[in-house]
């Protein structure tokens, strides 16, 4: 009966197995195949060949010349900047970006994620109501506290430095914004549809946040 290696469960025959060398070599080759660094010309070629990827698979893409790995739900380029669209939420009424722009980029190196988010409000942006939250590109791990992300926001006639933090110390998928909520504020409060320094956001204003955290 075929036995398997203890670490990667690769098959190998026993002396009592039928003497079928091609079959045994095929079983071993198929067992190794998904554990090597796969090589494809493009992401489309990879996805066409690997229809049921397993978490931990690694593939080299000739274009754009990056290694990618499968997290269990998506392929991510290792050490390269990936684009994503951050989720934007408010605690009371949901906002909508309209003809503004909501963009993000992130890079994962080992267990570390670097990210940046840029929101530019447009003339048809609906600001919602309540405090704002923005989605992280990759689920956070056990953060050992709440790391601070930093950025800035503009409102008509003014701009403010912001700080942000994940909504949970483990498994966070989003973060909240904090900054000066009124012109006379001596501290900071949670930022949302009211804007900063007591002035609401308007078309052409921006929110920009960047940070680093440990992934799950």
Backbone as CSV, one residue per row, in Angstrom:
resi,resn,N_x,N_y,N_z,CA_x,CA_y,CA_z,C_x,C_y,C_z
1,UNK,0.850,-1.192,0.000,0.000,0.000,0.000,0.886,1.242,0.000
2,UNK,0.539,2.230,-0.793,1.331,3.447,-0.902,1.450,4.145,0.455
3,UNK,2.659,4.633,0.779,2.889,5.408,1.983,3.151,6.860,1.593
4,UNK,3.179,7.749,2.610,3.326,9.177,2.349,4.368,9.779,3.280
5,UNK,5.125,10.739,2.755,6.143,11.400,3.562,5.477,12.192,4.688
6,UNK,6.156,12.330,5.848,5.493,12.945,7.013,5.273,14.449,6.901
7,UNK,6.063,15.169,6.111,5.946,16.623,6.082,5.021,17.136,4.987
8,UNK,5.139,16.606,3.772,4.342,17.104,2.649,3.394,16.067,2.073
9,UNK,3.300,14.901,2.710,2.382,13.849,2.258,2.604,13.482,0.796
10,UNK,3.877,13.360,0.394,4.189,12.939,-0.961,4.160,11.411,-1.022
11,UNK,3.544,10.832,-2.044,3.389,9.375,-2.096,4.663,8.663,-2.541
12,UNK,4.887,7.489,-1.972,5.970,6.634,-2.457,5.528,5.176,-2.284
13,UNK,5.947,4.300,-3.205,5.467,2.915,-3.187,6.169,2.065,-2.123
14,UNK,5.521,0.965,-1.777,6.077,-0.037,-0.879,6.484,-1.262,-1.686
15,UNK,7.371,-2.074,-1.131,7.824,-3.266,-1.879,6.674,-4.167,-2.317
16,UNK,5.570,-4.151,-1.597,4.447,-5.029,-1.937,3.529,-4.439,-2.996
17,UNK,3.749,-3.161,-3.391,2.905,-2.542,-4.414,3.205,-3.132,-5.791
18,UNK,2.232,-3.061,-6.713,2.486,-3.537,-8.079,3.659,-2.794,-8.709
19,UNK,4.427,-3.480,-9.497,5.618,-2.891,-10.125,5.197,-2.051,-11.327
20,UNK,4.644,-0.878,-11.040,4.162,0.024,-12.099,4.900,1.347,-11.950
21,UNK,6.107,1.410,-12.470,6.967,2.575,-12.288,6.341,3.862,-12.848
22,UNK,5.768,3.863,-14.070,5.160,5.103,-14.577,4.066,5.642,-13.648
23,UNK,3.227,4.753,-13.093,2.164,5.203,-12.208,2.730,5.807,-10.929
24,UNK,3.760,5.160,-10.361,4.354,5.683,-9.135,5.014,7.039,-9.377
25,UNK,5.700,7.182,-10.516,6.344,8.461,-10.824,5.290,9.544,-11.069
26,UNK,4.198,9.188,-11.724,3.126,10.155,-11.953,2.538,10.632,-10.630
27,UNK,2.297,9.719,-9.698,1.730,10.088,-8.397,2.672,11.029,-7.654
28,UNK,3.972,10.729,-7.699,4.942,11.593,-7.025,5.013,12.962,-7.696
29,UNK,5.046,12.975,-9.035,5.125,14.247,-9.761,3.908,15.117,-9.485
30,UNK,2.715,14.518,-9.454,1.499,15.286,-9.181,1.488,15.807,-7.750
31,UNK,2.071,15.043,-6.822,2.147,15.494,-5.448,3.086,16.673,-5.277
32,UNK,4.165,16.696,-6.066,5.151,17.780,-5.975,4.673,19.018,-6.726
33,UNK,3.904,18.815,-7.791,3.576,19.880,-8.734,3.041,21.139,-8.068
34,UNK,2.063,21.013,-7.191,1.458,22.182,-6.567,2.285,22.789,-5.455
35,UNK,3.416,22.153,-5.098,4.250,22.654,-4.007,5.499,23.360,-4.502
36,UNK,5.696,23.384,-5.801,6.830,24.101,-6.371,6.426,25.546,-6.652
37,UNK,7.395,26.370,-7.061,7.068,27.720,-7.522,6.585,27.602,-8.953
38,UNK,5.305,27.868,-9.156,4.706,27.764,-10.473,5.165,28.934,-11.342
39,UNK,5.168,28.739,-12.654,5.655,29.776,-13.567,4.660,29.968,-14.710
40,UNK,4.208,31.243,-14.870,3.251,31.564,-15.930,3.606,32.918,-16.530
41,UNK,3.133,33.125,-17.756,3.418,34.390,-18.422,2.657,35.540,-17.777
42,UNK,1.393,35.325,-17.457,0.548,36.384,-16.906,-0.360,35.809,-15.826
43,UNK,-1.042,36.707,-15.106,-2.008,36.279,-14.094,-3.159,35.511,-14.736
44,UNK,-3.552,35.906,-15.940,-4.636,35.207,-16.633,-4.236,33.764,-16.939
45,UNK,-2.987,33.555,-17.354,-2.505,32.203,-17.620,-2.483,31.376,-16.330
46,UNK,-2.054,31.988,-15.237,-2.040,31.297,-13.939,-3.440,30.882,-13.528
47,UNK,-4.381,31.804,-13.635,-5.739,31.520,-13.194,-6.415,30.466,-14.062
48,UNK,-6.049,30.433,-15.357,-6.621,29.424,-16.250,-6.074,28.034,-15.934
49,UNK,-4.797,27.975,-15.506,-4.175,26.684,-15.216,-4.492,26.193,-13.809
50,UNK,-4.542,27.121,-12.842,-4.772,26.746,-11.442,-6.200,27.153,-11.088
51,UNK,-7.122,26.280,-11.356,-8.539,26.622,-11.161,-8.990,26.460,-9.714
52,UNK,-8.289,25.655,-8.941,-8.623,25.475,-7.517,-7.347,25.628,-6.688
53,UNK,-6.833,26.852,-6.571,-5.581,27.052,-5.819,-5.753,26.737,-4.347
54,UNK,-4.659,26.328,-3.727,-4.649,26.052,-2.294,-3.850,27.130,-1.586
55,UNK,-4.230,27.459,-0.367,-3.517,28.472,0.412,-2.042,28.113,0.511
56,UNK,-1.178,29.087,0.240,0.254,28.863,0.310,0.907,28.621,-1.033
57,UNK,0.126,28.419,-2.093,0.716,28.251,-3.418,1.455,29.526,-3.821
58,UNK,2.573,29.365,-4.535,3.386,30.496,-4.990,3.574,30.385,-6.494
59,UNK,3.423,31.504,-7.195,3.559,31.514,-8.651,4.372,32.726,-9.102
60,UNK,5.259,32.492,-10.072,6.013,33.565,-10.704,5.285,33.986,-11.979
61,UNK,5.093,35.302,-12.139,4.461,35.839,-13.338,5.506,36.625,-14.132
62,UNK,5.748,36.190,-15.346,6.743,36.874,-16.180,6.373,38.336,-16.385
63,UNK,5.076,38.582,-16.594,4.560,39.949,-16.649,3.558,40.111,-15.511
64,UNK,3.866,40.939,-14.510,4.845,42.040,-14.463,6.183,41.697,-13.814
65,UNK,6.553,40.435,-13.697,7.831,40.064,-13.077,7.773,40.024,-11.569
66,UNK,6.735,39.356,-11.019,6.562,39.294,-9.567,6.194,37.883,-9.123
67,UNK,6.509,37.599,-7.860,6.012,36.401,-7.209,4.651,36.711,-6.597
68,UNK,3.730,35.780,-6.693,2.433,35.939,-6.051,2.146,34.707,-5.222
69,UNK,1.398,34.894,-4.134,1.015,33.736,-3.333,-0.480,33.780,-3.068
70,UNK,-1.071,32.604,-2.830,-2.504,32.505,-2.627,-2.803,32.465,-1.142
71,UNK,-3.602,33.409,-0.676,-3.891,33.539,0.756,-4.959,32.565,1.240
72,UNK,-5.654,31.937,0.305,-6.814,31.136,0.643,-8.071,31.741,0.060
73,UNK,-7.973,33.034,-0.311,-9.112,33.706,-0.942,-8.699,34.555,-2.143
74,UNK,-7.412,34.901,-2.267,-6.972,35.748,-3.377,-5.479,35.592,-3.597
75,UNK,-5.035,35.849,-4.839,-3.612,35.908,-5.157,-3.095,37.308,-4.839
76,UNK,-1.955,37.399,-4.155,-1.348,38.677,-3.796,0.099,38.682,-4.270
77,UNK,0.503,39.774,-4.916,1.890,39.918,-5.360,2.786,40.189,-4.156
78,UNK,3.856,39.433,-4.024,4.766,39.576,-2.892,5.708,40.756,-3.108
79,UNK,5.702,41.701,-2.174,6.645,42.808,-2.222,6.373,43.810,-3.323
80,UNK,5.265,43.667,-4.042,4.911,44.616,-5.099,3.651,45.358,-4.691
81,UNK,3.476,46.553,-5.202,2.289,47.334,-4.878,1.098,46.819,-5.665
82,UNK,0.040,46.489,-4.931,-1.225,46.043,-5.507,-2.262,47.154,-5.327
83,UNK,-3.200,47.256,-6.227,-4.280,48.225,-6.085,-5.498,47.573,-5.441
84,UNK,-6.272,48.350,-4.706,-7.528,47.875,-4.139,-8.452,49.066,-3.943
85,UNK,-9.724,48.785,-3.827,-10.708,49.833,-3.561,-11.170,49.702,-2.119
86,UNK,-10.783,50.609,-1.234,-11.164,50.491,0.174,-12.670,50.637,0.361
87,UNK,-13.222,49.861,1.275,-14.617,50.069,1.673,-14.696,51.378,2.453
88,UNK,-15.786,52.122,2.259,-16.005,53.388,2.974,-17.356,53.301,3.665
89,UNK,-17.367,53.422,4.976,-18.597,53.286,5.746,-18.765,54.481,6.686
90,UNK,-19.994,54.666,7.177,-20.301,55.648,8.211,-21.238,54.987,9.210
91,UNK,-21.187,55.437,10.456,-21.920,54.757,11.516,-23.432,54.932,11.450
92,UNK,-23.915,55.976,10.770,-25.362,56.223,10.730,-25.941,56.029,9.331
93,UNK,-25.483,56.826,8.373,-25.975,56.740,7.002,-24.803,56.467,6.071
94,UNK,-24.950,55.501,5.198,-23.842,55.103,4.328,-23.472,56.205,3.343
95,UNK,-22.189,56.461,3.143,-21.746,57.426,2.131,-21.617,56.742,0.768
96,UNK,-21.424,57.544,-0.273,-21.175,57.027,-1.619,-20.236,57.992,-2.326
97,UNK,-19.224,57.468,-2.993,-18.175,58.314,-3.551,-18.647,59.088,-4.778
98,UNK,-19.708,58.642,-5.472,-20.204,59.376,-6.636,-19.121,59.559,-7.686
99,UNK,-18.932,60.794,-8.158,-17.910,61.047,-9.178,-16.556,61.419,-8.572
100,UNK,-16.411,61.192,-7.273,-15.090,61.335,-6.657,-14.265,60.083,-6.904
101,UNK,-13.143,59.963,-6.232,-12.302,58.784,-6.382,-11.962,58.212,-5.010
102,UNK,-11.931,56.896,-4.932,-11.607,56.170,-3.713,-10.642,55.067,-4.112
103,UNK,-9.366,55.257,-3.835,-8.345,54.335,-4.313,-7.410,53.928,-3.179
104,UNK,-6.738,52.810,-3.376,-5.765,52.353,-2.398,-4.698,51.491,-3.048
105,UNK,-3.549,51.410,-2.400,-2.481,50.516,-2.837,-1.896,49.848,-1.597
106,UNK,-1.378,48.640,-1.769,-0.768,47.940,-0.640,0.299,46.975,-1.135
107,UNK,1.238,46.677,-0.250,2.287,45.703,-0.527,2.454,44.828,0.704
108,UNK,2.519,43.516,0.493,2.715,42.564,1.586,4.119,41.984,1.471
109,UNK,4.899,42.099,2.541,6.235,41.514,2.609,6.260,40.629,3.846
110,UNK,6.262,39.320,3.642,6.177,38.405,4.776,4.835,38.572,5.479
111,UNK,4.871,38.946,6.750,3.655,39.153,7.534,3.348,40.638,7.733
112,UNK,3.982,41.497,6.942,3.820,42.942,7.098,3.110,43.515,5.873
113,UNK,2.085,44.337,6.116,1.363,45.012,5.039,1.590,46.517,5.134
114,UNK,2.020,47.120,4.041,2.124,48.571,3.922,0.970,49.028,3.015
115,UNK,0.264,50.072,3.397,-0.876,50.485,2.589,-1.015,52.000,2.561
116,UNK,-1.741,52.476,1.563,-2.109,53.880,1.481,-3.517,53.977,0.913
117,UNK,-4.287,54.926,1.400,-5.647,55.170,0.941,-5.784,56.643,0.555
118,UNK,-6.427,56.912,-0.573,-6.665,58.287,-1.003,-8.126,58.439,-1.397
119,UNK,-8.799,59.387,-0.751,-10.184,59.725,-1.078,-10.201,61.155,-1.608
120,UNK,-10.770,61.338,-2.788,-10.980,62.679,-3.334,-12.479,62.850,-3.567
121,UNK,-13.085,63.789,-2.862,-14.524,63.978,-2.955,-14.895,64.693,-4.251
122,UNK,-16.042,64.301,-4.816,-16.519,64.897,-6.055,-17.798,65.688,-5.842
123,UNK,-18.301,66.239,-6.933,-19.503,67.079,-6.847,-20.755,66.258,-6.555
124,UNK,-20.719,64.946,-6.829,-21.883,64.104,-6.543,-21.639,63.152,-5.372
125,UNK,-20.553,63.368,-4.643,-20.288,62.518,-3.475,-21.375,62.716,-2.425
126,UNK,-21.857,61.598,-1.879,-22.801,61.632,-0.757,-22.006,61.307,0.504
127,UNK,-21.978,62.227,1.451,-21.087,62.098,2.602,-21.664,61.243,3.719
128,UNK,-22.930,60.858,3.632,-23.521,60.058,4.691,-23.566,60.831,5.993
129,UNK,-23.695,60.097,7.095,-23.681,60.741,8.409,-23.100,59.782,9.430
130,UNK,-22.435,60.355,10.403,-21.782,59.545,11.426,-20.281,59.493,11.224
131,UNK,-19.633,58.652,12.012,-18.174,58.529,11.956,-17.765,57.608,10.807
132,UNK,-16.625,57.948,10.171,-16.167,57.208,8.993,-15.269,56.031,9.372
133,UNK,-15.341,55.002,8.532,-14.418,53.887,8.605,-13.972,53.531,7.198
134,UNK,-12.737,53.052,7.056,-12.210,52.633,5.759,-11.625,51.222,5.891
135,UNK,-11.787,50.438,4.831,-11.350,49.053,4.861,-9.853,48.893,4.685
136,UNK,-9.284,47.924,5.402,-7.895,47.536,5.209,-7.793,46.588,4.016
137,UNK,-6.656,46.561,3.335,-6.535,45.697,2.156,-6.450,44.210,2.493
138,UNK,-5.864,43.878,3.658,-5.694,42.486,4.084,-6.055,42.422,5.563
139,UNK,-6.749,41.378,5.975,-7.138,41.235,7.379,-5.918,41.265,8.289
140,UNK,-6.002,42.052,9.362,-4.888,42.191,10.307,-4.797,40.963,11.209
141,UNK,-3.612,40.719,11.720,-3.412,39.633,12.671,-3.595,40.135,14.090
142,UNK,-2.933,39.461,15.020,-2.936,39.904,16.413,-1.949,41.048,16.539
143,UNK,-2.457,42.261,16.711,-1.628,43.463,16.583,-0.902,43.831,17.865
144,UNK,-1.233,43.196,18.972,-0.568,43.551,20.225,-0.900,44.965,20.649
145,UNK,-2.121,45.385,20.415,-2.531,46.765,20.675,-3.113,47.339,19.408
146,UNK,-3.274,48.642,19.343,-3.845,49.290,18.168,-2.810,50.221,17.547
147,UNK,-2.106,49.779,16.484,-1.118,50.638,15.845,-1.779,51.861,15.217
148,UNK,-1.046,52.945,15.169,-1.575,54.188,14.618,-1.142,54.345,13.167
149,UNK,-2.090,54.669,12.301,-1.802,55.070,10.940,-1.930,56.596,10.891
150,UNK,-1.322,57.217,9.887,-1.308,58.678,9.868,-1.663,59.205,8.481
151,UNK,-2.137,60.448,8.452,-2.495,61.057,7.186,-2.956,62.481,7.363
152,UNK,-3.720,62.951,6.395,-4.214,64.316,6.442,-5.553,64.401,5.739
153,UNK,-6.282,65.490,6.045,-7.562,65.751,5.399,-7.669,67.236,5.121
154,UNK,-8.354,67.586,4.039,-8.603,68.986,3.731,-10.106,69.270,3.757
155,UNK,-10.450,70.464,4.167,-11.802,71.008,4.076,-11.654,72.404,3.477
156,UNK,-12.722,73.037,3.049,-12.582,74.376,2.471,-11.818,75.333,3.391
157,UNK,-10.669,75.792,2.935,-9.896,76.772,3.665,-8.989,76.232,4.751
158,UNK,-8.894,74.916,4.902,-8.067,74.402,5.989,-7.666,72.960,5.717
159,UNK,-6.685,72.496,6.472,-6.278,71.101,6.413,-5.848,70.653,7.795
160,UNK,-5.919,69.365,8.046,-5.611,68.838,9.370,-4.831,67.544,9.273
161,UNK,-3.973,67.327,10.266,-3.288,66.044,10.409,-4.241,65.061,11.078
162,UNK,-4.329,63.851,10.547,-5.203,62.822,11.096,-4.391,61.651,11.619
163,UNK,-4.971,60.935,12.552,-4.442,59.646,12.966,-5.569,58.634,12.788
164,UNK,-5.226,57.383,12.623,-6.232,56.349,12.413,-5.793,55.098,13.147
165,UNK,-6.757,54.251,13.489,-6.421,53.015,14.176,-7.383,51.909,13.781
166,UNK,-6.882,50.651,13.763,-7.756,49.514,13.453,-8.897,49.426,14.461
167,UNK,-10.015,48.857,14.034,-11.189,48.786,14.902,-11.085,47.662,15.930
168,UNK,-10.099,46.784,15.785,-9.916,45.690,16.746,-8.439,45.346,16.823
169,UNK,-8.022,44.744,17.927,-6.616,44.386,18.102,-6.268,43.069,17.421
170,UNK,-7.269,42.305,16.983,-7.062,41.048,16.268,-8.120,40.917,15.179
171,UNK,-7.689,40.559,13.990,-8.632,40.316,12.899,-9.318,41.543,12.356
172,UNK,-8.737,42.713,12.525,-9.365,43.939,12.029,-9.395,43.957,10.504
173,UNK,-10.491,44.447,9.946,-10.616,44.615,8.505,-10.823,46.069,8.115
174,UNK,-10.883,46.978,9.105,-11.095,48.393,8.820,-10.471,49.245,9.916
175,UNK,-10.466,50.561,9.690,-9.915,51.498,10.674,-10.773,52.751,10.734
176,UNK,-10.668,53.470,11.846,-11.407,54.714,12.051,-10.455,55.899,12.017
177,UNK,-11.023,57.099,11.830,-10.244,58.333,11.712,-10.416,59.193,12.956
178,UNK,-9.326,59.873,13.350,-9.355,60.764,14.513,-8.593,62.033,14.177
179,UNK,-9.114,63.176,14.653,-8.454,64.440,14.390,-9.191,65.587,15.053
180,UNK,-8.860,66.826,14.718,-9.495,67.999,15.330,-10.923,68.180,14.803
181,UNK,-11.887,68.104,15.675,-13.283,68.200,15.255,-13.833,69.626,15.283
182,UNK,-13.102,70.542,15.912,-13.540,71.940,15.921,-12.319,72.848,15.962
183,UNK,-12.523,74.098,15.630,-11.411,75.048,15.577,-10.801,75.277,16.954
184,UNK,-11.580,75.089,18.009,-11.090,75.339,19.363,-10.720,74.060,20.110
185,UNK,-10.779,72.917,19.416,-10.534,71.640,20.094,-9.106,71.569,20.618
186,UNK,-8.975,71.179,21.895,-7.642,71.005,22.480,-7.155,69.570,22.321
187,UNK,-8.052,68.663,21.939,-7.690,67.268,21.709,-8.263,66.815,20.380
188,UNK,-8.374,65.518,20.210,-8.905,64.997,18.960,-10.168,64.191,19.231
189,UNK,-11.006,64.077,18.224,-12.212,63.277,18.292,-12.343,62.449,17.037
190,UNK,-13.328,61.581,17.013,-13.516,60.729,15.855,-14.077,61.553,14.695
191,UNK,-13.522,61.317,13.514,-13.842,62.115,12.332,-14.874,61.397,11.463
192,UNK,-15.807,62.169,10.943,-16.811,61.624,10.046,-17.354,62.690,9.131
193,UNK,-18.659,62.655,8.907,-19.283,63.562,7.951,-19.191,65.029,8.364
194,UNK,-18.917,65.308,9.628,-18.767,66.695,10.084,-17.478,67.344,9.659
195,UNK,-16.550,66.563,9.080,-15.286,67.116,8.607,-14.308,67.382,9.729
196,UNK,-13.422,68.357,9.531,-12.416,68.724,10.531,-12.511,70.219,10.821
197,UNK,-12.090,70.619,12.017,-12.155,72.011,12.468,-13.576,72.571,12.396
198,UNK,-14.571,71.660,12.500,-15.952,72.111,12.452,-16.450,72.463,11.069
199,UNK,-15.688,72.163,10.019,-16.074,72.452,8.637,-16.280,71.150,7.885
200,UNK,-17.419,71.001,7.242,-17.737,69.770,6.525,-16.907,69.643,5.252
201,UNK,-16.720,68.406,4.811,-16.011,68.143,3.572,-16.820,68.654,2.379
202,UNK,-16.104,68.966,1.283,-16.753,69.451,0.072,-16.009,68.906,-1.137
203,UNK,-16.586,69.120,-2.308,-15.972,68.647,-3.545,-14.551,69.178,-3.686
204,UNK,-13.623,68.286,-4.055,-12.221,68.659,-4.208,-11.389,68.411,-2.970
205,UNK,-12.021,68.244,-1.807,-11.270,67.916,-0.587,-10.796,66.466,-0.619
206,UNK,-9.810,66.156,0.213,-9.226,64.818,0.200,-9.030,64.301,1.617
207,UNK,-8.971,62.974,1.720,-8.477,62.287,2.909,-7.407,61.331,2.425
208,UNK,-6.245,61.381,3.074,-5.146,60.497,2.683,-4.611,59.834,3.948
209,UNK,-4.538,58.505,3.947,-4.058,57.750,5.109,-3.034,56.710,4.647
210,UNK,-1.991,56.494,5.423,-1.023,55.435,5.123,-0.558,54.788,6.409
211,UNK,-0.152,53.537,6.327,0.316,52.862,7.528,0.873,51.479,7.259
212,UNK,1.268,50.826,8.351,1.872,49.505,8.307,1.316,48.683,9.467
213,UNK,1.037,47.404,9.212,0.521,46.547,10.266,0.851,45.084,9.944
214,UNK,0.669,44.223,10.953,0.894,42.786,10.767,-0.366,42.115,10.247
215,UNK,-0.218,41.266,9.250,-1.373,40.587,8.673,-1.641,39.283,9.423
216,UNK,-2.838,38.745,9.190,-3.230,37.500,9.868,-2.412,36.321,9.351
